Structure formats: structure tokens, C-alpha cells
Amino acid sequence: MKILPGTFYITTMGCAKNLVDSSSLESLLIAQGARPALAPSRAEFIIVNTCGFIHDARAESIHVLKEFARRKKAGQKLIAAGCLSQRYQEALLAQVPGIDGLIGTRELADILPLLSQLKENTARPTVPAVPEHERIHFISGLPGYAIQGRSSYLKIADGCRRSCAFCAIPSIKGSLVSRSKQDIVNDALALQNMGIQEINLIAQDVTDYGQDLGIQDGLPELLETLLPAVPDVPWVRLLYTFPGYVSSRLIDLMAESSQLLPYLDIPLQHADPDVLRAMRRPSDVDWVRQTIAKMRAKIPGLVIRTTFIVGFPNETEERFQRLLDFLQEMQFDHVGVFTYSPEEGTPAEALGDPIAESVKEARREDLMNLQAGISMRKNQRLINREFSMLVEGVDEDNNILVGRTYRDAPEIDGLMFAEGQGKTGDMLTVRVKAAMQHDLMGEVIEPSNR
């Protein structure tokens, strides 16, 4: 199959923030006259937006790069972008010799001079190094969203000014950089005009929005402008909040707004104060209890998702038991659990990795088994209740619609399977008929406005 000059193909690895970066790269390239190819075999430039957050994600990104390098045709150029390129340039080039160019995480516009350089060289060029940029640079007017069906991720900031001991994100992304309020609102207006039903606001920590701009409690301020600007978007969801930064103003806004979904994603990472202090995380577990109690009292139907890390170097059996007890006490709706692995260059690397992998996996399984029972009981209490459902797929042969209620964020939570008529993108009212650990089954009652 012939390569089409001036074309590109982007593959995205990792998180939703990478999806947004890939979408922004696509918009940037199209604005310069390049065209997206329908298949990598037709593209002049193959771009892999890598993930370098944890070992498994790195391994997957390297595998994909190797596959593209193996299949690369004469005249094609392979570009590694994103986290791996930013963090492990030399190691990445050693493992995948077929890479022709690199760009990092902090300046998407670096793709333009790189492509010009690669086009000028008929022989294989020397791979250019990733330019040094201290901070992320957002290009004003460049869309900062990624659309999936009638749902979209909208990036409001990136980078992180925290110093969590286990996390390499600050070294990969740099410190917090917030997008301008006007650019965010303009993106939301564009999404509304496209008929998007759900906007998921994302950042490394959405509750830190505006701190670098000198704005205190900037997220509620942003939302107070954003929500009334897009009245036709029924669902606006917050992803990735930080313990201690969920303010009373934000709680009140979530309680009062019909658009801002009663859904809180707050990665707590642990519940033992000694482990949290070693992690360099907020260790006031009583704050968590009090804040969640306050939110549950004020916000009917509040859904809470969190994540935990097991097997951190100073996690004893007693400290792990404290985490189990906390999980039983708090009764979260959705929980993710990761086993600890030391990351090069992070403060926790010096602590070593003294806990056996078998112990970590056993602890992870104990937590997930406990949560499985909690999730099942919570879902069973939803039987006979009615919810709005965003339809994301249709099985016409079996008259089944697949989608989500507000209780489930895209890609990470459960699904709703409902009997009835509808099409992708519809917002319908459904009644729950049966419940599973993660998913719900129901029937369509009528179209919904929310």
C-alpha cells in the first residue's frame, strides 16, 4: 500500500491526558496542512504518544514502538512522543533503534520543526534530542479536548507541584501549568456546539487549578464561569481531585448545580498516617472522614471513587489492616488498587522495595475482595431506581443499549445495559432491574433531559 506524502497517524498510550495531547497534536498538524491517514501503513509519519508512568505502561509503549519500527516502510518516519520520550530518551533509543525523532511532554509545537527536519533528510537522520523546556506550554487557541462519542475529556491544567514520594509525574511533566479560563470556556462552547453530552474536566489535580496564576480556590471560580456558559451540556464531571483541597465552595457548587455531577474522584493512596507521611501525601485521615461525611450529607446520591497503593516500603501488616478497616468503614462506590513499584528518580526509590511481590498481590486481592462485596451491595440498593443514561452503543439484534449513568466515569467504572429503543448519544431515563458488582441492567422508561 502506497505511502501518502504529508500524512500522519497517531497512536495513544496511557491516560486521558495523553488522549487530549494526541488530539491537540492532530489539530496542530492539520492546521499546518498535514492530513491524518486512516491506517499507519499509509502514513508518512507515525507518531506514538507514549506513557511512562509505571512499569507496565512503559513496557506496553515500548512494545508498540517496536512493532511499528518492525513494520516501517521505506520513506516512513517513526516518532516517539510523550512521557517516555521526555524521561528516558537514551534508553528508549537503545531499545527501539527504528525511532527517527522524539518530542516530549512540554511543548507540542516541537512536532513542527521535527517533521520539517525529517522531511529534509532522505537518508535516516541523526535522531534529534528532545528540546529542554522547564514547563508545559499551552498554545492559546489550540483545542485542549479529546472527543469519544458524545463524551469528551477537557484538560484544564497539566503538570504537578506536589512532591508525592512514589510519583515521577513532576519530573516528566514539570510543575503545574493552568490553561487560561477563556481557552477552557471556548473549548467547552465548541463541545456544546458539537452536541457533546458529557465534559470530563481533567488535570493531574483539578483542585489545584489556578494556583500558578495566583488564584486561590480556582476550580470553583472556573466552574462558576464554565457551567452557565454551556447550559446544553447536561453532565460536567471532575476527575482527579486532591485530599485537603476539596473546598466548601466546591462542595456547595456540586450540591447546587444540576450540571456538575455528584461524583468525586479523590485518590487517597492509603489510610495509615505513617504510610501516608512516607508517601509525602496528606496524612490527616480524619479530614477525609469529615469531608466525605459533609459531602454525603449535602449532596444526595454522591458517588466516590478512590485509589490505593499497597506494598509501600513501610507498610506493615498492622498498617495494611488499618487500610482494610478504613475501606470497610468508608464504603466507597469505586476503588482501584495498585501494587507499589519503585520509580527511578523518585524520593521513595531510596526506601528500596522490601515487600515481596506475592505479599503485595495478596494485599491487593484482599482489598479488592472486600470492595467487591461493598460494590455489590451498593449496586443492589439501586434496583427499581431511575437514572439518566448516556447511550454509548446499540445492540440492535438484541434490543440492548449500552451506556453509563452519572455514577460511572468513562473507561474506569461500570456500565448500564438497558432494554429498549435508542441511539448512540441519546440521554434516556432507565429503571434498574438487576445489579452486578460493577454493572447495572435496566429498561428504558423515557427520554431524559439530564
Secondary structure, DSSP 8 states (H G I E B T S, - for coil): ---EEEEEEEEE-SSHHHHHHHHHHHHHHHHTT-EE-SSGGGEEEEEEEE--SSHHHHHHHHHHHHHHHHH--TT-EEEEEEHHHHH-HHHHHHH-TT--EE--SS-GGGHHHHHHHHHH-SS----------SS----TTS--EEEETTEEEEE-EE------TT--HHHHH-S-EE--HHHHHHHHHHHHHTT--EEEEE-S-GGGTTGGGT-TTHHHHHHHHHHHH-TT--EEEE----TT---HHHHHHHHH-SSB-SEEE---B-S-HHHHHHHTS---HHHHHHHHHHHHHHSTT-EEEEEEEE--TT--HHHHHHHHHHHHHH--SEEEEEE----TTSGGGGG---S-HHHHHHHHHHHHHHHHHHHHHHHHTTTT-EEEEEEEEEETTTTEEEEE-TTS-TTTS--EEEES---TT-EEEEEEEEE-SS-EEEEEEEE---
